[in-house]
Amino acid sequence: MYYVYLLISNNYPDQIYIGYTRDVSQRLKTHNNGGSPHTAKYKPWTLVAQFSFAKQSTALNFEKYLKSQSGRAFIKKRFL
């Protein structure tokens, strides 16, 4: 399975992160341990949502959508 996930910073609630992975729990650990330069300064992170897909291309397209302006509006309306 392929996953798109949504994180929110515990210390900076306006900071969200959208990512793609095959292992959400391991990826969350990486973010919270400072293993990703982009997210290290906003740790710790909490998993808000994860979406699973059978096809990698579908997951990547959904990640791209969530990072768009309309996707961010969807996140704000449905998850935050």
C-alpha positions in Angstrom: 0.0 0.0 0.0 1.0 3.6 -0.5 0.0 6.3 2.0 -0.5 10.1 1.9 -0.4 11.5 5.4 -1.1 14.8 7.1 0.8 16.0 10.1 0.3 19.0 12.3 3.0 20.6 14.5 2.3 20.4 18.3 4.2 23.6 19.0 3.2 25.5 15.8 -0.4 24.6 15.1 -0.4 26.6 11.9 2.3 24.4 10.4 1.1 21.3 8.5 3.0 18.8 6.5 1.7 16.6 3.7 3.8 13.6 2.7 3.9 10.3 0.9 5.3 7.0 2.2 4.9 3.2 2.4 5.3 3.2 6.2 3.5 6.0 8.0 4.6 5.1 11.6 8.3 5.0 10.6 7.9 8.3 8.7 6.3 9.9 11.7 9.2 8.8 13.9 11.7 10.2 11.3 9.9 13.6 11.4 9.8 13.6 15.2 13.5 12.7 15.5 14.5 15.6 13.3 15.4 13.3 10.4 13.8 15.6 7.8 15.4 19.0 7.5 12.1 20.6 6.4 10.1 19.5 9.4 12.8 19.4 12.2 12.3 22.9 13.4 8.6 22.3 13.9 8.7 19.0 15.8 7.0 17.3 17.5 4.4 16.3 15.0 1.0 14.6 15.4 -0.6 12.5 12.7 -4.0 14.0 11.7 -4.9 11.8 8.8 -3.6 9.1 6.5 -5.0 7.9 3.2 -4.2 4.6 1.7 -4.0 3.7 -2.0 -3.3 0.5 -3.9 -1.6 2.4 -6.8 1.5 4.6 -6.3 0.4 7.0 -9.0 -2.9 7.6 -7.3 -1.2 8.3 -4.0 1.2 10.7 -5.6 -1.6 12.5 -7.5 -3.6 12.8 -4.2 -0.5 14.2 -2.4 -0.1 16.8 -5.2 -3.7 17.7 -4.9 -3.5 18.2 -1.1 -0.5 20.5 -1.6 -2.5 22.7 -4.0 -4.6 25.7 -2.9 -7.9 23.8 -3.2 -6.4 20.8 -1.4 -5.2 23.0 1.5 -8.7 24.4 1.6 -10.1 20.9 1.8 -7.7 20.1 4.6 -8.6 23.2 6.6 -12.4 22.5 6.2 -12.3 18.7 6.9 -9.4 18.2 9.3 -8.3 21.3 11.1 
